[in-house]
Each structure stands twice: as structure tokens, then as C-alpha cells.
Amino acid sequence: MKDFPFIKDEEIQELAKKEAKRQADGLEMIPSENHTSQAVLDVLGSRLTDKYSEGYPGGRYYGGCEFVDEVERIAIARAKELFGVDHANVQAYSGSPANQAVYFALLEPGDTVLGLHLFYGGHMTHGLKVNFSGTLYNSVQYQTDKSGFIDYEEVAKMAREHKPKLIVGGYTAYPRIVDWQKLREIADEVGSFLLADISHISALVVSGDHPSPVGIADVVMSTTHKGLRGPRGALLLANGNPSTPLKKVEKTKENIPTLLDRAIIPGLQGGPHNHQTAGIAVMLKQALQPEFKEYGHQVAKNAKVLSEELLARGFELVTGGTDTHLMVVDMNSKGLSGREAESALSTAGITVNKNTIPFDPRSPFDPSGIRLGTPALTTRGMAEEEMKQIAAWIDEAVQHADDEKHLKNLHKEITKFTKDFPLPN
Ligand SMILES: Cc1ncc(COP(=O)(O)O)c(C=O)c1O
């Protein structure tokens, strides 16, 4: 019988190939994107994906878990080592479910959460009104100052006024160093939990280019697919150890590891994605190598050079520059909207995303800015010299935004350039 497992889907395979070629032939500059290694891709496409294993290693609701138990134990041990933390949960399906787990673990519906508004650099899960975090919880949102910097005085003022049970720090489009200690002091003053969402900056935390919130925040969350270059997924990190067995406990600081594990399962998820856990384990092995620190340093150096080159070419950057892997460019400085710039750059083979700038007068569907980052370029081996060239190309594309022929020729030139910087495999 020619059953369905033997049927191939050339249509989808072709699309996957086209996507790989699109990535290889262009410059991925969306700061939340990266290129995983072949070693990660190999386990993602393995038989581990077939296996159900609800529960945690050694305490599953399914038989046949001896190998996936080992995979998960290794991933947990490596996550703890990499971030220097007592407890790690590696099962969250992605960053948003991981943040959901933190809320579910620490709060009751209706409790107050204080987070940075999406339009100022926060993430949807930090309390946006249309997200679960702004619907099930009483979300209060802070803004940056006019230049785009976090105004810690303003955060403190709002915390005193609204007495949140959770303060969210860590951002999606914020180019500057976060002062974890200041957020801790504010949280302590009002008796709030502090979540550090380091999804964007975790590679820089590993390399020491951004201070670590471990030991300062109550919970640290990071996606695994941005700077860390793993598969899609997330890490939930906290100090302390979960109770065994995982019994129902009060929502106190001492119980955070237990609360997080119980929030993932039985709270929110069923079977962990074992192929993904394996990919996370592989990524963590790579991130534990000394070379990964070099990678993080280079990501930050590249962003610095790129930002300086853009400033020299008359681009305006939110906060005037960057300390991290990303920058937000105010396209008003070049007479384009964010959507127009995104589109022109895309035609030229440079992938970026449109983004609001602080106090943006335009709509989020066609905002004033674009967001640029260096993690994926750095994975391909590009360094300072290449950043100078890329800044020149960005300028050229923006100047010829209405000239499709020019942009397509530029794409050809960029594709030629990328041949010296293949995707990892
Ligand atoms: C700071 C931050 N937190 C959480 C997330 C959510 O991650 P995911 O897209 O994997 O759900 C993102 C994604 O961009 C993010 O930037």
C-alpha cells in the first residue's frame, strides 16, 4: 500500500528551498532573526519530533521516554551553566508562551502588570491591550522619554501609583543597556515581581556585552532563536529549586521554580517539542564554547560601526545610537516612511522591519522608523568593513526608493557579495 508517509510534497520543499535562497542571496537585518547551524537543523528534522513526553525528565505521563529524558536533562544542565542560574525550564514552545507562563505562575487574573508599551520598544506580551497580557491582567504601560531612553523615574512613579504585582523589563526594540538594578529597586519598593525578558539581548548577556539580570530579576526569560541562534523556543530561568514532586504552592518568591514548572505543565502546555528541546541543547553546547563570546562581541561591534556609518550619512537613530545589536532608524530623516523604507530595502535584498519611533505621529501599520540588527550578518562572518559597505547600500537604496530598476541592480550586487559569506551548514 502506498500510504501517505511515502508521498513527498515538492511544492512545499520548493518553497523551503526558495526561502533558503532568499536568505542566502540577501542580508537579513531583522534583529530578532538569525541563521541556525546545520547541527541544530539536523536534530530539528529528527525522529525526536514523533515522541510524546508530557511531564518532566523522570516523571512523565508516557512510556518510552528514556532518550528524550536525557535530551531534556542535557538541555537544562547547559542552560543553567550558560546563564549561571539554579533552575531552567526549556519546554516553552516560544517566547510568547514563556511570558504567558510567567504571568500564569506569578499572578491572578486582574492583577496589575507594568511594562513598556509596544510602540516604545516593548513586546506585545508586556501588556499590550489586545494581547492576553493586557486582556486578562490590568496592564499599565510606561513610555520612554522623547529621545527613546527608559525613564526610570517615570517607571518608579507609575509603580508607586499603580502598585503592580509584576514589572516587565527587557525589550524588543530598545537599543540601550537596561539597568536591571534600578528596575529591581523599583520592584522592591512596591513589592512587585520583576521579569527580565532578555529575548533580544541574551547572546550579549552570554558574551558580557550586556549586564546579566540573573540574580537580580525574579524570572529571566529568553527566546532561543534570536541572538542565541537556536531553534524557535524559550528558556525560563530562576534561582532556587522546584519541589519534588511538583506540588501546588503559594505564589511567593521562594516557590518561583515550582510555579514556573507547574505553569508550563499542567498550566499551559501538553507534550514538549522534543526535537526543539534537542535543538536548544545543541545551540546551548555551541553557546558554551569560548568562540560564542567572540560572536557576541562582534555583534555589538558591528552594530556600533553600522550605527556610526548611518549617522555619518544623515540617518537619525532613536536614542542617537546603540549599545546593543539593534538600532531604530527614524526615516523622517530621509523623507520616507518606515513602510516605504522596508519595501525599498527589501527590493534591494536587505530585509528589515518597519517600526514605530517614540511618540510616533504615524500609524503602526506605516510608522516612521525601521529596526536594524547585526546578529544574522555576524553569523555569516561579516565584520566592521562589511558594515561600512552595508551602510552605504542602505543609503543608496533609500535614495533610490522609487527606482525599482536601480534597487534590483543593487540586489544583484548584494547577492554577489553574499557569496563570500555563506549561511552556516
Ligand atoms: C522581547 C521579546 N519577548 C518575547 C517575544 C516573543 O517571542 P515569540 O515570537 O517566540 O513568541 C519577542 C519576539 O520578538 C521579543 O522580542
The ligand as an SDF file (V2000), in Angstrom:
LIG
                    3D

 16 16  0  0  0  0  0  0  0  0999 V2000
   11.3350   40.8210   23.9890 C   0  0  0  0  0  0  0  0  0  0  0  0
   10.5250   39.7260   23.3670 C   0  0  0  0  0  0  0  0  0  0  0  0
    9.8100   38.9120   24.1610 N   0  0  0  0  0  0  0  0  0  0  0  0
    9.0540   37.9190   23.6560 C   0  0  0  0  0  0  0  0  0  0  0  0
    8.9920   37.6950   22.3050 C   0  0  0  0  0  0  0  0  0  0  0  0
    8.0850   36.6260   21.7890 C   0  0  0  0  0  0  0  0  0  0  0  0
    8.7370   35.5790   21.2100 O   0  0  0  0  0  0  0  0  0  0  0  0
    7.9910   34.6260   20.1370 P   0  0  0  0  0  0  0  0  0  0  0  0
    7.8800   35.4120   18.8870 O   0  0  0  0  0  0  0  0  0  0  0  0
    8.9100   33.4660   20.0710 O   0  0  0  0  0  0  0  0  0  0  0  0
    6.6630   34.2690   20.7120 O   0  0  0  0  0  0  0  0  0  0  0  0
    9.7360   38.5090   21.4390 C   0  0  0  0  0  0  0  0  0  0  0  0
    9.6770   38.2820   19.9890 C   0  0  0  0  0  0  0  0  0  0  0  0
   10.0110   39.0550   19.1720 O   0  0  0  0  0  0  0  0  0  0  0  0
   10.5020   39.5520   21.9860 C   0  0  0  0  0  0  0  0  0  0  0  0
   11.2080   40.3860   21.1990 O   0  0  0  0  0  0  0  0  0  0  0  0
  1  2  1  0
  2  3  1  0
  2 15  2  0
  3  4  2  0
  4  5  1  0
  5  6  1  0
  5 12  2  0
  6  7  1  0
  7  8  1  0
  8  9  2  0
  8 10  1  0
  8 11  1  0
 12 13  1  0
 12 15  1  0
 13 14  2  0
 15 16  1  0
M  END
$$$$
